[in-house]
């Protein structure tokens, strides 16, 4: 497997684990119970922040990829950055806005039309 493919897989894995820990309940609500037990302590707060948690998840993934400290440090930041970019793409909320124009009734020869 080439280095780019391995990096892409590591970014996806970093995003997946971070998303599981920060935003999901997990199988049998294990992650939910863990977050609840950790509460408002430092680690509990960390598990509520995707960006913060991605740094720690990426550190582990970078350790697997890297052969020296410089490679580890660059991989660490790049993996976390990639996971944050993915989270930004998939976590966009859907915003429903009202139409600024009021509804109007138009009269046509064959009946009324609501616009």
N, C-alpha and C positions, 0 to 999 in steps of 0.2 A: 504494500500500500504506500502511495507516495505521501510526502509531507503535507501537501495541501489538503488531501482527502482526510488525513488524520487530524489536521487542525479543524476542518469543518465538522467532523464527527465530535471532536472535543468541545467545540462551541455549542453544538446541539445538546450534547450530554450535560454541559454546564448549565444551559438554559433549562433543561428538563428537570434536573435535580433541584435547582434553585427555585423554579416555579412550583414544584411539588412541596418543598419546605415552606415557601412563603405564602402560597395562595390556595393550596388544596388541603382537603381533610385527610387524604391518604386512604389506603385500604383499611377497612374496619375502624376508621377515624383515628388511627394511630398518631398521625401528624397533628391533627386537631387537639388531641389530648395532651400531646407533648407541648404544643404551644401554650395551651391553657395552664399546664403545670409550671411552665417557665415564667408565666405571668409578666409583670412589669420590670423584671430584672433585665440586666444588660443583654443576656442571651435571648430572652423573650422578645425584647425590642428589636434585636437583630433579625429575628425570624419574621418580623412584620415588614421589613424593608428589603425589597427585591434587590436593589442596587448594592446595598451593604452586604447582603448574604451572598451575592454573586462573586464578590471578592474572595470570600472564604471558600466557596465551592470551586472557583477557578484556581485557587492556590493548590488544591489537591490535584486537579486535572493537569495543571502545568507541571507538577512534580513528576507525573507519569511521562510527559512529553520531553522534558528538558534533560540535557546531559551536563549542563553547567549552570552557574548562577545567573549569568546574563541572559541565557536562553530561557531559564525559568522565570525571571522577572518580566521579560518581554512577553512571554506566553501567558503569564498570569494576568497581566493587564489587558492583553488582547482578547483572551478568553472571556474575561469579565465584561469588557466592552462589547464583544460580539453578543453575549447573552443579554446585555442591557438593550442593545439595538433590536434584537429579536423581541424582547418583551415590549418595547415601544411599538413595534409593528403589530403585535397580536393583542395588546391590551388597550387599544384605542376604544374609548366608550362611544356608543352610538348616541348621537344627540338628535333629538327630534325637536324641530322648531316649528312655530306657527307660521303659516303663510302670511306675509305682511299685508296682502290684499284681502279685504273682506269678501265673503261669499256673495255672489251676485246671481240674480235670476235673470235669465235672458228669455225673451219671448221669441219663439220661432213659429212658423206657420203650422208645424206638425205637433207642437206641444212645448212645454217648458223645459229648459235645460238648466241644471244647477252647476255653476262653475265655482 
